[in-house]
Amino acid sequence: MTSSSAVYSALAPYGWDDDWADAFALYAAEGLLPGRVVRVDRGQCDVVTAGGTVRADTAFVTPHDPLRVVCTGDWVAVEAGGNPRYVRAYLPRRTAFVRSTSSKRSDGQILAANVEHAVVAVSLAVELDLGRVERFLALAWESGAQPVVVLTKADLVTDPVTLAHLVQDVENTAPGVPVLGVSAHSGDGLDVLRALVGDGTSVLLGQSGAGKSTLANALIGADVMDVRAARDVDGKGRHTTTTRNLLALPGGGVLIDTPGLRGVGLYDAGSGVGQVFAEIEELAERCRFHDCAHESEPGCAVRSAVDGGDLPVRRLESYRKLLRENQWIVAKTDARLRAEIRRDFKRRGAEGRAAMQAKQGRWA
C-alpha cells in the first residue's frame, strides 16, 4: 500500500490537499487508490496516481444522469490492480463547469470539475463578440470558479491605445473579472497570467481559433498541444484539441485544456447571468414593480438608465436574451416554472390586446 506521504508527494502538483485526503478516507480503508482524472474518452479515463498514470474503465460510475459521469478534473477512487481496472467512485466536486448540449433534450454536459479559475480565451484576430464573452462568463460564474478573460493574439493589435480600448470594452462587459491582453508569440502578458493560474486548477475555454492550444503550450513551456493556423477569412480554426486534458504546470498550478466550443448553451445558470449583469440586477431592485420586465413599465429604473445613457442598450438586450434562454432550459425540467411562463405569456398577451383596443378606441 502506498504511504500517505508518498501520495501527497506525487499528487500535490495536481491539487491534492488535506481536504481531499479526508474525503478519500473511506475509500482508502477499502484498499482503493486516489487519483485525478487527466483525460476521458470512450468510457475510459487516464488517472494520475501516486504510482503513475493508469488507464481505468468508468463503467461503475456511468449513471443515466450526464452530469454525474466521470470527467476531467475529478478526484476518483480507482482499483489498485486488475485487467481491466475500474474507477469505483469520484469524490464530491467543489466546482463543475456545465453547459447545455446541442441535443433537442438540452441535457447538461459537464466539461471540467474542481476548477478554481475559468480562463476564457478571446481572439483579437477577429472583431470582439461581447455577447459571447458574457455567455462564457455566465457559465463560469455559475460553475463556482473565478472567471478570467484573456484577449489572445494581442500582438496583432499594434497600437497600444487601441489595445487599451479593447481591454476596457471587455472590462465594462465583465464586472469583477480580470481582463488580460496576452500574446503567446511575443510573451506579453504571460507572466501575469502564469501568476494567476499558478495557484489551483484552471480550465481554458473558448472558440476554435481563439489560440487556446498555443496559450497552453506557452504556459507549459513545451509544445504538448497540437496547433493549427486559424482561417484568415474569419479567424476560426479546426478542433486541434479533441479531448479535455489536465496538465500540471511547471511553475505550479494545473491547467485543463478543452476543445473549441462552437455552441455555448446555458444550463441552469441564473445566478451566473445575475453576476455578469450585476449592474442591471442592482438597478432592477429600484424598479417600482418587483416583476418589472424593463420594457415599458412606469417607474422602471433599468429603462431610465438606458434612456439616460448610463446603461448601453446592447447590454440590456444581451441580459434579456440570456435570461430567456436560461428560463427555457430550466422550464424543460420544471413543470411549475413552465406553468408560470405560460401564465405570464397569457397575461402579457391580454395586456397587449387591451392596449391595442384602447388605441383603436381613441382612433375611432
C-alpha positions, 0 to 999 in steps of 0.5 A: 500500500502506498504511504500517505506521504508518498501520495501527497508527494506525487499528487500535490502538483495536481491539487491534492490537499488535506481536504481531499485526503479526508474525503478519500478516507473511506475509500482508502480503508477499502484498499482503493487508490486516489487519483485525478482524472487527466483525460476521458474518452470512450468510457475510459479515463487516464488517472494520475496516481501516486504510482503513475498514470493508469488507464481505468474503465468508468463503467461503475460510475456511468449513471443515466444522469450526464452530469454525474459521469466521470470527467476531467478534473475529478478526484476518483477512487480507482482499483489498485490492480486488475485487467481491466481496472475500474474507477469505483467512485469520484469524490464530491466536486467543489466546482463543475463547469456545465453547459447545455448540449446541442441535443433537442433534450438540452441535457447538461454536459459537464466539461471540467470539475474542481476548477478554481479559475475559468480562463476564457480565451478571446481572439483579437484576430477577429472583431470582439463578440461581447455577447459571447464573452458574457455567455462564457462568463455566465457559465463560469460564474455559475460553475463556482470558479473565478472567471478570467478573460484573456484577449489572445493574439494581442500582438496583432493589435499594434497600437497600444491605445487601441489595445487599451480600448479593447481591454476596457470594452471587455472590462465594462462587459465583465464586472469583477473579472480580470481582463488580460491582453496576452500574446503567446508569440511575443510573451506579453502578458504571460507572466501575469497570467502564469501568476494567476493560474499558478495557484489551483486548477484552471480550465481554458475555454473558448472558440476554435481559433481563439489560440487556446492550444498555443496559450497552453503550450506557452504556459507549459513551456513545451509544445504538448498541444497540437496547433493549427493556423486559424482561417484568415477569412474569419479567424476560426480554426479546426478542433486541434484539441479533441479531448479535455486534458489536465496538465500540471504546470511547471511553475505550479498550478494545473491547467485543463485544456478543452476543445473549441466550443462552437455552441455555448448553451446555458444550463441552469445558470441564473445566478451566473447571468445575475453576476455578469449583469450585476449592474442591471440586477442592482438597478432592477431592485429600484424598479417600482414593480418587483416583476418589472420586465424593463420594457415599458413599465412606469417607474422602471429604473433599468429603462431610465438608465438606458434612456439616460445613457448610463446603461448601453442598450446592447447590454440590456438586450444581451441580459434579456436574451440570456435570461430567456434562454436560461428560463427555457432550459430550466422550464424543460425540467420544471413543470411549475416554472413552465406553468408560470411562463405560460401564465405570464405569456397569457397575461402579457398577451391580454395586456397587449390586446387591451392596449391595442383596443384602447388605441383603436378606441381613441382612433375611432 
